[in-house]
């Protein structure tokens, strides 16, 4: 694993931003750091970049101690949410900046810099815009310039801090597909910070979910969704209700509903975590009240309440649940059961 992080700890005025973080990122891997605000994502990224120093722990890349190297020595590419482009420079000059400011002995020739800029303009699909200034570009184009500038130095590690946060939803979706294409072409090891679950699951090879400065789980998007390690991970990756229950002699009991507990379930008091997509109509199940029904062409959104907890269900218009009436009380049974120790 080129990037190795061990026992990383960072506090700010008594607040623990990172608590003994351990993480490894493979060569050419695209890893997403996902979590709510304040979970430690950006602090971890800034330490990788050399913009902050930890209180304890180690960060190594290809066996080199990153913590004794300057940001320039680390050869890390950085892309931020707000572009950080130089307004007085053209697109071409912005992209070339990291190459032009290298020490004389390490600086490429003017011809080599021009060739590199031309190559990157093609890669980020901005050919013909090299003479424009940032103010003459759209938000999506500015972010492409920022990425090209980060790639110009041929980084060993590319760090992206909420790079699409300032863009509208349509542009974000377009740039997600484009960014994954760029990663596949360059093969650079990439760490991507986001609080957007869909973004992380769509882009990353693996996702590390953080909460309160700790890593809750690291896994592929599919494994995270199908096998969450905690109720927090389950809920964070999609809206859910959490209901208290108990497992005794292999039987789960929740609010009067009983069902066989899955193999390997914890025994005693548990939390049943239920996503809307896992609920089906049944004569036996959890008592549910319909709050809203919103037809949306071929699909409908149905708002329900279970044990005082609200949940939105997306269903095809022909689905029986989409035919329910507001105020109706029915029973819904979880088709997939996730249990966590209380």
N, C-alpha and C positions, 0 to 999 in steps of 0.2 A: 504494500500500500504506500504510494508516494507521500501522501499527507497523513501524518500521524499526530493526534492530539491526545495527551495523557494528563489526567488529573488537573484540568485547567480551572482555576478559581479566580474570580474578580469581584471585588466589592467597591461600592461607591458610598462613602459616608455612612457606613453601617448597613447598606442595602446590598445583599448578595445577588449580583447580576448573573454570575456563573458559579455553579456549585459542583466542583470535581467532575468536569465534563471529560468524557473519553469518546473519541470518534476517529474513525479511519476512512479515508476516501481513496478509491482505487484509481489507477492511471487511466485517464480518459473518461472517467466517470462524471456523470451529471448528478450532483447531490443537491437536494432542496432542503433548506432549513425552514421548517414550518412551525408556527405557533402564534399565540395571541400577543398583543402589544405587551412589552415588559417581560417577555419570556427569556430574553438573552440572545436572540438571533443576531441582531446587529452588533452587539458587543463581541460576540464570538467572531464575526466576520472582520471587525476592525482589528482584532488581535492577530488574525491570520495575515491581514494586510500590513501590520506593523504600525498602525495608527494609534493603538493602545497597547499597554503592557499588562500581563496578568500579575496577580499577587503570588500565584504559585502554578506549577505545572510546566508542561513542555509542549512545544510545537515543532515538528520536524518535517522537512520535505526532501524526499530522496536521501534520507539519512543526514541532511544538513540541519543544524540547529537554527531555526528561523528567528528565535528570540534574540540572538546576538547579531542578526543582520539588519541593515537598514531596509526600508521599503524598496529602494532601487535595487539593492543587492538581491532581494528575494525574487525579483522579476515577476511581479504580480500585476495583472491587469484589473482595474477597478471601474465599475460602472454604477453610478448612483441614480436615485429616483429622479433628480432634477437636472440631469444631463451634465452640469458643470462644464459647459463649453465656453471657450473664450469668444466673447461677442465681437471683438474687434478683428478676429481671424476668420479667414474663409474656411469652408469645409475641408479643403485640402490641407491647409495649414494646421487646423485642429487635429486632423488625423496624424500629421507628420510630427506633431509637437514632441512626443516622447522620444523620437529618434534624433531630432535636431538638438535637444538639450543634453545628449549624452556627452561624456568627456571626449575630447578631440580624438584620442586614440581608439575609442570604441564607436565613434560616430560613422555611419555609413556615408558613402559619397552622395552628392546631390542626385546623381542619376539613379542610384539604388533606392534612395528615399522616394523619388518620383515614381519608380516602378512599384515600390511597395504600396504607395498611396493608390495608384491605379488598380493594383490587384485587389485592395480592400474595397475600393469603390464598387468594383464589380461584385465582390462577395456580398456586400450589404445592399446591392441594387440601387446605388445612387450615382451611376455614371451620368455625366453631363451636369452634375450639380456642384462640381468641385470649386467653382468660383463664387458660389453663393455664401452668404453669411447666415449664422444661426437664426436671426430674426426673419429671414426669408424662407424658413423651413417649417413644416408642420411638426407637431410634437413627436409623431412616430418617426419622422425623418431625423429629427435631432437625436433621438435615442439610438438610431442606427449609426449616426456619426460618433456618438459616445462609445458605442461598442467597437466600431472600427478603430478609434483612437486607442482603446484598451488592447486590441489585438495587434496593433502596429508593432509593438515592442516584442512580439512573439513570446507572450508570457508563458511561464510554466504552470501558472495557476490563474484562473479567471474568477473574479469575485463580483457578484451582482447583487446589489442591495435594493430590493423592491424596484427594479428598473422600469416597471410598467405602471407604477402606482399613480402617476400623474396623468395617465391617458384614459380615454373613455373605453367602455367595454368592448366595442367593436374593434378598435385599434389594438387593444390588448390581445384579443383572440388572434388577430392576424399576426401580430409580432411573436406570439407564443410559437406558432407553427414555424415562423421564419427563424427564431432563435434556435429551435431544436435542429433545424436544417443546418444552420451555421455550426452548431456544435458537432454534428455528424461530419461535416466537411473538415473542420480544423482538428478535432480530437483532443482539444485542450481540456485538462482537468478543470471542472467548473463547480463552484459552490454558489447557490442561488438562494437568497433570502426572500421570503414572501409570507404574508398572512392569509393568502388566498388559497383555499384548499384545492379548488379546481385547477388552478395554475400549477401547483406543486405536483398533483397527481398526473396532470397532462404532460408535463415536461420532463420530470426527473426519472433517472434510473432507480434511485433510492431516495427515500424521504426520511429525515430525522425530525421527529416532533418534540418540541421543547415546551416545558412548562415550569415557571418559577426557577429558571436557571438550571434546570436539569433536563436530561434527555429521557423522555418517556419511552420511546421506541424508535428503532431504525430498521426499515424494511423496504421492500419494493412497494409501489403503490397498490398492487393487487393484494399482497400479503397484509398490508396495513388495513385495508378495507375489510378483508374477509376474516383476519385474525388479529383484531386489536388487542393490545396487551393490557389495556386499562379502560375503565369507563370514560375517562377523559379523552383518550384517543378515539374511541368509538363515537363519542358525541361530537368531537371537533371535526371529524371527517364527514359529517352529515348530521342534520337535525335528528334528534332522538329524544325519547322520554326515558327516564330512569325510575324504575319502580322497585320498592323494597319487597323482598320475598324471602323464602327459606327453602333449603334443600334438606330433606330428611329421607333416608332410605331410598335414595335415587329418585325421589319425586319432588318436583318444584311446585311450590304453592305461592301464588301471588293474588292477593285480593279475591280470594274465593275460587280462583281458577287453578286447576291442577294439571300438570303435564309431566311426562318423563323428563328428567334432567339429562342433558347431553353427557356422554362419557367424559370423565375427567373434570366434571363440574366441582367447584368448591362445595363443602358441606357446611350447613348452618346458615346464618344470615347472609343474604346475597343481594346484589343489585341486578335486576333484569333490565338490560339496555335494548330498546326497541326502536328501529328506524321505520319510517313510514312505508318504505318499499317492501318491508317484510310482513306487513299486516294483510290478512285476508278475512273475508266474512266467514263466520262460523256460528253454529248453534252454541258452541262452548268457547269461551274466550274472555277477553277483558271488556268490561262494560265501557262503552264509548258513546259520547254525545257528539252529534254533528253540529259544528258551529257555523260553517260557511260552505257553500258550493259555488265555485266560479268557473263556468264553462269557458274554455279558451280554444275554440275550434276543435281540432282533433283530440285535444287533451283537456282535462279539468283539474283544478286544484280544489281539494277538499280539506277544510280545516276541521280538526277533531279535538276532543278533550278527553284525556284518560287520567283519572285520579287527580284532577285539577291541573294537569299539564297539557299545554297546547302543542299540536303537531300538525304540519301541513303534509298532505299526501298528494302526489302527482299521479294521475291515472288516465289511461285512454278513455275517451268519451263513452265508449261502449261498456266499460268495466262496471260491474254491479255497484261498487263503492261510489262511482261517479253518479249513479242514479239515486243516491240517498237524498232525503229532504232535510233542510235545516231544522234543527230541533229534535230530529229523530234519534232514538237511543237504540244502538245495536251492539253486537258483540264481535270483536275483532281478535283473531288469534295470530300470534307471531309465528310465521312460517320458518323463521330462523332465530334461534335462541342464543344470545350472548349473555353469560353470567359472570359477574365479577364479585370478589369477596368484599363484603361491606366494610 
